[in-house]
Amino acid sequence: MRFATYETAGAARAAVASDAGLHPLPDGTTVLDLIRAGLPAALDAGAAALTGPAVPVESVRLLPPLEAPTVRDFVAFEEHVEGVVASVGDGGGVVPEWYEAPTFYFTNPYALVGAHDDVPVPPGSRLLDFELEVAVVVGRDGASLSPAQAREHVFGYTILNDWSARDLQRREMKVNLGPAKGKDSATTLGPWLVTADELEPFRDADGFLPLDMRVSVNGVEVGQDLLSNMGWPFEELIAYASRGTQVRAGDVLGSGTCGNGGCLAELWGRRGATDPPPLRPGDVVEMTVEGIGTIRNRVVPGLDLPPVRPARPRPRPRLRKR
């Protein structure tokens, strides 16, 4: 089943998506409510909604499928790391520590945008990039889960585009803290949240989902990969996120960017040049993941803000003057 959230007449409404359109759920119900109620109850509610009339998708604005309490983004594709280190980092290939455990950072849950929303260029950035990912949505609270337990905590999956200001990211990572402002301007989720049972037929013998992933800019394909090229399956990402702490229903965990052109920075690192060029206002980025759907966002001009003031020279006194 595919759950969606859309805006109509200035209000958000949860729905189930079908070939006929969006079938609204009872007024006041959110997708996060359904996730917290559990997958069986959510499927029952969705089945009931499907018996009702449908709203054409093109007549409404799709919002992110859910208001995520937290968003973690992993870096689970070795090929992506290899290319990006040469572009954004200091070169030298994939560090040995990458292989030891899945690494993630927390990104901004307040910056989630819908499947067809415009995306402004972050203030001060001249190197805007996309990142093609799939995100898993946690369906049940848990702590210090094993991978086997974590499999039972999966509610579903959605497409994630981790918009990245590479010039801001480069500066931040020189300080060995981040990324932060390089990543928190926008994250696309959508077009809907596909429940785990829909994608189980794709699962391979090693527990991965070999879904075809593609991204194009202005109609020209830039990248293609299989989701099964992750270094760890999703249940291991959930287990690691819960290690010594909690994950809760509705938490979103991104796979990290796929390889083979899943972002521009990977290609810049491999080619030694900003080719293809950074995203500019007017560019349209389209991502399609097999079994999930398509998101399409247009880049627009961002805010023109004053430059950030640099730090003052370090003060020397250790005591206040009396």
C-alpha positions in Angstrom: 0.0 0.0 0.0 1.1 3.6 -0.7 0.4 6.2 1.8 0.6 9.9 0.9 0.0 13.4 2.4 -1.3 16.2 0.2 -2.4 19.8 0.6 -5.8 21.0 -0.4 -7.4 24.3 0.4 -4.5 25.1 2.7 -4.9 21.9 4.8 -2.9 18.7 4.9 -4.8 15.4 4.3 -3.5 11.8 4.5 -4.5 9.4 1.8 -3.9 6.1 0.1 -2.5 6.3 -3.5 -3.9 4.1 -6.2 -3.9 4.3 -10.0 -7.2 6.3 -9.7 -5.6 9.0 -7.5 -5.5 9.8 -3.8 -8.2 8.3 -1.5 -8.5 10.5 1.6 -8.3 8.9 5.0 -10.6 10.2 7.8 -10.2 13.9 8.5 -7.6 14.4 11.3 -5.7 11.2 10.6 -2.1 11.6 9.7 0.3 9.1 8.2 2.4 9.3 11.3 -0.7 8.3 13.3 -1.0 5.2 11.1 2.6 4.3 11.5 2.4 4.6 15.3 -0.8 2.4 15.2 1.2 -0.4 13.5 1.3 -1.9 10.1 -1.8 -4.2 10.4 -4.0 -1.3 11.6 -2.6 1.0 8.9 -3.3 -1.5 6.1 -6.9 -1.9 7.4 -7.4 1.9 7.4 -5.9 2.1 4.0 -8.2 -0.7 2.6 -11.2 1.2 3.9 -10.1 4.4 2.3 -9.6 2.7 -1.1 -13.4 2.0 -1.2 -14.0 5.8 -1.3 -13.6 8.3 -4.1 -10.2 9.5 -5.3 -8.7 13.0 -5.8 -6.6 13.4 -8.9 -2.9 13.6 -8.0 -2.3 16.5 -10.4 -5.0 18.6 -8.7 -3.2 18.8 -5.4 0.2 19.5 -3.9 2.0 16.4 -2.6 3.6 17.0 0.8 6.3 14.8 2.3 4.5 11.5 3.1 4.9 12.0 6.8 6.1 14.6 9.4 9.2 12.7 10.5 10.3 13.2 14.1 13.9 12.6 13.1 15.9 12.1 9.9 19.2 10.2 9.9 21.1 9.9 6.7 23.6 7.1 6.3 26.5 6.7 3.8 26.0 3.1 2.8 27.3 3.0 -0.8 31.0 2.4 -1.1 31.2 3.7 -4.7 29.6 7.0 -3.7 32.1 7.4 -0.8 35.0 6.7 -3.2 34.0 9.4 -5.6 32.9 12.1 -3.1 36.0 11.8 -1.0 38.0 12.9 -4.0 35.6 15.9 -4.6 34.4 17.1 -1.2 37.1 15.6 1.1 40.8 15.4 1.0 41.1 12.5 -1.4 42.7 9.2 -0.5 39.9 6.8 -1.2 37.5 5.1 1.2 38.9 5.2 4.7 39.1 1.8 6.6 36.7 3.1 9.2 33.9 3.2 6.7 33.9 -0.6 6.5 33.7 -1.0 10.3 30.2 0.2 10.9 27.5 2.2 9.0 27.9 5.9 9.6 25.2 8.5 9.7 24.4 12.1 10.6 21.2 13.8 11.7 19.6 16.1 9.2 16.9 18.7 9.5 13.3 17.4 9.9 12.0 21.0 9.4 13.4 21.2 5.9 11.4 18.3 4.3 9.8 19.2 1.0 7.3 17.4 -1.2 7.8 15.3 -4.4 7.1 18.2 -6.8 8.0 21.3 -4.7 10.5 23.9 -5.9 13.8 23.9 -4.1 15.6 27.2 -3.5 19.4 27.4 -3.7 20.8 27.7 -0.2 22.1 31.1 0.8 25.7 31.6 -0.3 26.0 28.4 -2.2 27.3 28.1 -5.7 27.7 24.3 -5.8 24.2 22.8 -5.4 24.0 19.1 -5.8 21.3 16.3 -5.6 21.7 12.9 -3.9 19.6 9.9 -4.9 18.6 7.8 -2.0 15.9 5.5 -0.6 14.8 5.9 3.0 13.3 3.4 5.3 10.6 4.5 7.8 10.6 2.8 11.2 7.3 1.4 12.2 7.8 0.5 15.9 9.7 1.9 18.8 12.8 -0.1 19.9 16.2 0.1 21.5 19.4 -1.8 20.9 17.7 -4.0 18.3 19.4 -6.9 16.5 19.2 -6.9 12.7 16.6 -9.7 12.9 14.5 -7.7 15.3 15.0 -4.5 13.2 13.4 -6.3 10.2 10.2 -6.4 12.1 10.4 -2.7 12.8 10.3 -1.6 9.1 7.0 0.1 8.1 8.0 1.1 4.6 10.1 3.0 2.1 10.2 6.3 0.2 12.6 8.2 -2.1 14.9 10.7 -0.5 16.8 13.5 -2.2 19.4 14.9 0.1 20.0 18.3 -1.5 23.6 19.3 -0.8 25.5 22.6 -0.9 28.9 21.2 -1.6 30.9 24.4 -1.1 29.3 24.9 2.4 29.9 21.2 3.1 33.6 21.4 2.1 34.2 24.2 4.6 32.3 22.5 7.4 34.1 19.1 6.9 37.5 20.9 7.2 36.5 21.6 10.8 35.8 17.8 11.3 32.2 18.6 12.4 29.4 18.2 9.9 27.9 18.3 7.4 25.4 20.8 8.8 24.5 23.9 6.8 25.7 22.1 3.7 22.8 19.7 4.1 19.9 21.3 6.0 18.3 23.5 3.4 16.0 20.9 1.8 15.4 17.1 1.8 12.8 15.8 -0.6 10.7 12.8 0.5 8.1 11.1 -1.7 6.1 10.7 -3.6 4.5 8.3 -1.1 5.4 5.9 1.6 5.3 2.3 0.2 4.7 -0.3 2.9 7.3 -3.0 3.4 5.1 -5.8 2.0 5.0 -4.2 -1.4 8.8 -4.5 -1.8 9.3 -7.9 -0.3 9.0 -9.7 -3.7 12.2 -7.8 -4.7 14.3 -9.0 -1.8 17.4 -11.1 -2.8 19.0 -14.1 -0.9 21.3 -11.7 0.9 18.5 -9.6 2.3 19.0 -6.6 0.0 16.4 -4.9 -2.3 17.8 -4.8 -5.9 15.6 -1.9 -7.0 16.5 0.2 -10.0 17.4 3.8 -9.1 17.7 6.6 -11.7 18.2 10.3 -11.7 18.1 12.9 -14.5 18.7 16.6 -14.8 16.6 18.4 -17.4 15.6 15.1 -19.0 19.2 13.8 -19.3 20.0 10.7 -17.2 23.0 11.4 -15.0 23.0 8.3 -12.7 21.7 4.7 -12.3 22.4 2.1 -9.7 20.7 -0.8 -7.8 19.7 -0.3 -4.2 21.2 -3.7 -3.5 24.7 -2.1 -3.8 24.4 -0.9 -0.3 27.2 -2.1 2.1 24.5 -3.0 4.7 20.8 -3.9 4.4 18.3 -1.6 6.0 17.7 -3.7 9.0 21.4 -3.3 9.9 21.1 0.4 9.6 18.1 0.4 11.9 19.9 -1.8 14.4 23.0 0.5 14.4 20.8 3.6 14.8 19.2 1.9 17.8 22.4 0.7 19.4 22.6 2.0 23.0 19.6 4.3 22.3 16.2 4.3 20.7 14.5 4.5 17.4 10.8 5.4 17.3 7.9 5.0 15.0 8.2 7.5 12.1 11.9 7.9 12.2 13.4 8.2 8.7 16.7 6.6 7.9 18.3 7.4 4.5 20.4 4.8 2.7 23.0 7.3 1.6 23.6 8.2 -2.0 23.8 5.4 -4.6 26.9 5.1 -6.8 27.3 5.5 -10.5 26.2 9.1 -10.7 23.8 9.2 -7.7 25.1 12.7 -7.2 27.2 15.3 -9.1 30.0 15.4 -6.5 30.8 11.7 -7.1 31.3 12.5 -10.8 33.3 15.6 -10.1 35.7 13.5 -7.9 36.1 10.9 -10.6 36.5 13.3 -13.5 38.6 16.0 -11.7 36.3 18.7 -12.9 32.8 20.1 -12.1 31.3 18.1 -15.0 28.3 18.0 -15.1 27.9 21.6 -13.8 26.4 22.4 -10.4 22.6 22.8 -10.3 21.3 26.3 -11.2 17.8 27.9 -11.0 15.6 26.4 -13.6 17.1 22.9 -13.5 14.7 20.1 -13.0 15.9 17.0 -11.1 13.9 13.8 -11.5 14.4 10.6 -9.5 12.7 7.3 -10.1 13.0 4.2 -7.9 11.5 0.9 -9.0 8.6 -0.1 -6.9 8.3 3.3 -5.2 7.7 6.0 -7.8 9.1 9.3 -9.1 9.9 12.7 -7.5 10.6 15.8 -9.6 11.8 19.1 -8.2 12.8 22.4 -9.9 15.6 24.5 -8.5 14.7 28.2 -7.9 16.7 31.2 -6.7 17.2 31.3 -2.9 17.4 34.1 -0.4 20.1 36.7 -0.9 21.5 37.1 2.6 24.5 39.0 4.0 27.7 37.0 4.2 28.5 35.3 7.5 30.7 37.3 9.8 34.1 35.6 10.4 35.3 34.8 14.0 36.9 37.6 15.9 40.6 37.3 16.8 41.1 35.1 19.8 41.0 37.0 23.1 43.8 36.4 25.6 42.7 37.6 29.0 41.8 34.8 31.5 40.2 37.0 34.1 37.8 40.0 34.0 39.2 43.4 34.6 38.2 44.8 37.9 
